[in-house]
Amino acid sequence: MSRTVRVRIAVTLFALLGAWAAYTQNSPTPNQNAPRPAVAQKVKDGLYMISGEGGNVAALLTDEGVLLVDDMYDRNYAAVMDQVKSLSEKPVRYVLNTHQHDDHSGSNARMLAASVEIIAHRNARVNMIALKQPGAPRVTFTDEMEVHLGGKEVRTRHYGRGHTGGDAVIYFPELKVIHTGDLFLTRPTQPYIDYANGGSALEWTKALDEVLKLDFDTIIPGHGPLSDRTGLLKWRADFETMRNRIGGMVRQGKSKEEVSQTLVKDFGWPPGGLAIAQVDAFIAEMK
């Protein structure tokens, strides 16, 4: 590999990291000193979704304690814990991270300080350490891990690369509910392929195909309202349509500018910023 190519790759990865940091840390709220309040919504008996400024949090209540999926930004720790305390007097025992982005794992350090065990895919831990992000999990898994608490079973599984290289889908088998992290969203936004941390547009749908083999009827998405199997099928189809369109443009030799404009105009990606930063890596993967 030539020095020029190495430099270009480094510049691209730096841009991707910077774009994602700007998106997750700055875009959701103009005033980080005043985080939005969190609210809890019942999903099924003993399971709640806490939504607010960061990614959606799942809270499983048991007689032995509470298990959370994700924990939002660091600045949302108190808001999340207030909601948990309104639901149960039991302590939080575990947090299962869906991936490393700090709108989902930003309160990890405070959770660890409160004697809560953090569990994530090993690639998510690697990404956190590389990014010098506090609160890296002490417990990791490669393919799948089960957590048993208060007679309830929770499974966390890595189905492959997609949003990042360390995505995990959390499955509550008795309730037929999954938490997808940012592999699936229901708010008006487009998928972010975090190439700098192992993401892949090509493998994203393969991961979703495996998720769809699970027996579930309800989805807690990474962001946005609750959904179901039909919502995930549509998301997958829309993602494949977008990817195939860009792949076709790459094969036709279209320019980076043309690809960027298509993502913005036809698929609703934000102008500049995220769309531009991802284009080089997206084009490279489509090749």
N, C-alpha and C positions, 0 to 999 in steps of 0.2 A: 504494500500500500504506500503510495507516494505521500510526501509531507503535505502537499497541497490538499489531497483528499482528506488526510487526517485533520487538517485545520478546518476544512469545510464541515466535516462531521461534528467536530467540537463546537463550532459556532452554532450549528443547527440545534444540537442538544442544549446548549446554553440558552438559546432563544426559547426552546420549548419549556425549559424549567422556569424561565422568567415569566413566560406567558401564563403558565399554570399558577405560579405563585401570585401573580397579579389578579388572576381570576378568582382563586379561592380565598385570598386574604383581603382583597380590596373591593371586588365587585359586589358581594352580597350586601354590604352596608357601608354607607359613606362615613358613618361615625362609629368607629370600633369601640368607643368608650360607652356606647349605649346599645348593647346587643338587643335584638328583638326578643320578646318573651317567648317561652316555649309553652306548648299546649299538648295535652295527652288525649288520645282518642282510642277507645276500645276497639280492638281488632276481633278478638274472640276471647272466650273465658280465660282469664289469667294472662292475656297478652295484649299489650298496648303499643301504640305508635306515638312517640313524642316528636313533634315537628316544631321547627322554629327557624333559627338563622342558618344553621349548618345542615348537614345531611340528616335524614330521618333516623331516629333511634328507636329500636324495639326494646321493650321491657317485658321480660317474662317473670311473673310473680310465682314464687313457690314458698312452701313452709320453711325452707332452709335458707332462703335469701332470694335476691333478685339477680337475674342475668340480663345484661344489656348487650345489644348489638350496636356498636359505634357510640361515640360520645360527643359529637360536634366539635366546635372550636374550643380552645382553652377558655376564652372569655364567656362561653356558654355553660361552663361547668355548674355554676350555682343554679342556673335556670333549669338545667336537666335534672339535677339532684332534687330541686324543689318539687318537680313533677313526680319523681320517683317516690319521694317521701309522702306525697299526697295519695299515692296508690298503695303503699306498703310500709309497715314499720320495720321490715326486715332489711338488713344491710345488703348493699350491692356486693356480690361475690365474684362475678366474672364480667369482663367486657370482651366480646368477640369483634375484632375489627374486620370490616369488609375489604379495606385496603388502607394505604398509608396517608392519603391526602388529609390535610389537617382540618377540613370541614367535617371529617368523619372520625379522626383519631386525635384531634387537637387537645382533648382533655385527658389523654392517656397518663401524662406525668402526674396529674392530680389524683387520678384513680389509683395509680401505683402507690402514691404517698398515703392513700387511705386504705392500703392493704387489699386492694382489688387486683385480681389476677387478670392480666391482658393476654389474649390469645389471638394469633394472626398467622397467615401463611408465611413461610420463611422468607419468601421474596419481598413481602411487605416489610418485614424487619430489616432486610438488607437495604431496601430503599430508604427507610427512615434513618438508618445509621449513615448512609451515604449523604443524605440531605441534612444531617446533624439535627434531626427533628427529635425533640424530647419525648420520652415515654415509649421507647421501643419495647415491644413485648418480650417477656422472659420465657414464654412458652410458644413454640411454633409447631407447625405440621407441614407435611409435604403434599399429601393427597387429601386425606379426610381425617377428621377427629370428632369424637363424640364427647359431649359434656353431660353428666347426669347430676341433677340438682333437685332435691325435694321430690324425687320420684318422676321427674320429667326429663326427657331426652332431647338434646339439641345437637344437630350435626352441622359442622362447618366443613365445606369442601371447596377445593380449588379445581375448576373445570378447564383451566388453560388461560392463555393470554387474551386480553380484551381491552378493557379500560386501562388497566396496568398489567404488569407481569405477576402481580401478587393478589389478584382478586379472589375473594371468597364469597360463596353463597351460603347463607345460613338457613337451615331447614328445621322446622318444627313439625316432625312427622305426625304426631298425634292430632295436631290442629290443622294440618294440611296448609301451612303457611310458609312462605319463603321470604327472606330479606335478600335482595339482590345487590345491595350497594349500587354503585354507578354503572353496573352492567345494564341497568334498565332504569329509565326515568319517566315520570309522568308530568312533570312541570314543563312549560314551553321552553325547552332548551334542546340543544343538539349534543350528540355524544362527543366527549373529549377523548381522543386517543392519545394517551400519555406515552409517546414513543420513548421519551427519555428514561422512563421507568418500566420499560418492558411491554407497553401496550401494542396491540396489533388489530388492524381493521380486518385482515384476512381471517384471523383466528377467533375474532369476537363472536361471529355467528356460530362457529363450531362449539364454543362454550355454551351458548344459549341453547343449542340443540340438545346438549347433554342435560341442561337444567330442565328442559321441557319434558324429559323422561320421568321426572319426579312426580309423585302424586300430590298435587297441591291445587287449591282453588282460589287462594288469596295471596297477593304480593304486597309486601312493603318495599317500595322502590327506594333508590338512593335519595331522590328528591321528588316531591310532589305527592298527590293524593294516592290512596290505596288503589290497587288495580287487581287484575285477575289474569288467567291464562290467555284470554282473547287479547288483552292489552299487550302482553308480551309477544304474542304472535305477530301483531301489527307492528310493534317496534322492530322486531327482527326483520320483517319484510321491508319496512322503510329503510332500515340500515343497509340491507342488501341492495336495494334499489340505488341508494346513494353511492355505495361502494362500486357497484357495477358501472354506474355512469362515469365516475372518476377514472376507473380502470380503463374504460373505453377511450376517454379523452387522452390518457397517458399513451395508450397504444397508437393513437392517431398523431402523437407528437405535439399535442397542445401545450401552450406555455404555462408557466407557473401562474401568471396573471390571469389567464383564462380559467384555469382550475379554481383559483381563489374566488373569482367572480361567480362561478357556477355554484360553489358551496354557499356563498352569501346570498345570491339572488334566488336560486332554485331550491335550496335546502335550509334556508333560514339561519345559517351560521353567522356569528357576529362579525361585522366588517372590521378588517384589521385584526390586531391582537391575536386571538386564538386561531382563527382561520388561517391567517398568513403564516403564523409560526409553525403550524402543523403541515403545511403544504409540501415542503421539501421532503419530509419523512414519509408522508402519505404517498407522494409520487414514487419515491424510492421503493416502498413496499409494493406498490402496484406493478412495478417493473419486474 
